[in-house]
Amino acid sequence: MRVLPVALFIAVGIICYQPHAVAQGTAFEPLNIGVNPEAGAMGDTHVATADDAYAPFWNPAGLASNPKNTAAVAHHIWVGTSRTYALASQIALSNVVSGGVFILASGIGLTSATDGSTISGENVESIVAGIAISRRVGPLKAGFSGKLLSERIIATPSRGFAVDFGLQAASSDESFRVGVSLLNVGRMSEVSAIITELPTTLRAGLAVYPFRVISYDDAEDLLNAHFAFEVSRILPEDQTRIHFGVAAQVLELVTGRAGFVTNDDLRGFTAGLGLDVAPLRFDYALVQFSQGFGGPGHQLSLLYSW
């Protein structure tokens, strides 16, 4: 349990360091947006708590935090005509090893500046597909994922690959969790006049479960709350974001969530709900765009566990 806190503090120091540089932008902008509404509703605070099929998008180490198998599908209604779809699955390979597969597809229709209509044949299409593996060693989980990427901008294709690394750990009673991950380390094929640098991102965060209210009769959870804090840095853009999130689950059935993201051109306040009716869980996030952008945005997800 000593290794990860040290790594966490080092990561936060690197993330918070701000050199004087000019942001250049990156390719594959969908990788900068949270996939699952559980995280999206909490300001994208998920590096320490990711533990289901969506874990590879945040921290591949989280796959080994959950002994169950899960499969999930998500859909985003984003800025303008932007739409994103995700499929992911988590499989327990042994008592200490879990694997995952995932695919993310997005489409952005370019719109006319005069009447807002979609310009026929002018769009951006992105596809990410990958596999992940995670192993638990005592309280520490370590994970790795590899993925293939393809993006087409106005009929111009670019392809590449990327890898992700992550660590997670928790206290013996699971009341305190920490995580750190390095995501989107790779490259795309170069295309003239088009940015192809990936949004390599370093994330570090913690989650605290300060209290639970338990039924005296059957020891069932009546209320379970947690707070999360995270720092992320998009390295090519020298951009640091601070993420805050809070969630409270009532009767192990309904979860209310809220969060906030700083230094984001689109997002600020986020909120959402979760409904857990085993073996299914439905999650929804409402993302209020800070500058309007035809918002708000909506994130929806259905997860099945067995």
Sequence and secondary structure as in RCSB ss.txt:
>XXXX:A:sequence
MRVLPVALFIAVGIICYQPHAVAQGTAFEPLNIGVNPEAGAMGDTHVATADDAYAPFWNPAGLASNPKNTAAVAH
HIWVGTSRTYALASQIALSNVVSGGVFILASGIGLTSATDGSTISGENVESIVAGIAISRRVGPLKAGFSGKLLS
ERIIATPSRGFAVDFGLQAASSDESFRVGVSLLNVGRMSEVSAIITELPTTLRAGLAVYPFRVISYDDAEDLLNA
HFAFEVSRILPEDQTRIHFGVAAQVLELVTGRAGFVTNDDLRGFTAGLGLDVAPLRFDYALVQFSQGFGGPGHQL
SLLYSW
>XXXX:A:secstr
  HHHHHHHHHHHHHH   S      S GGGGS SSHHHHTTTT  TTT  STTGGGT GGGGGG  S EEEEEE
EE STT EEEEEEEEEE SSSEEEEEEEEEEEEEEE TTT  EEEEEEEEEEEEEEEEEEEETTEEEEEEEEEEE
EEETTEEEEEEEEEEEEEEE TTSSEEEEEEEEEEEEE  BTTB      EEEEEEEEEEEEEE TTT  EEEEE
EEEEEEEEEGGGTEEEEEEEEEEEETTTEEEEEEEESS SSEEEEEEEEEEETTEEEEEEEEEETT TT  EEEE
EEEEE 
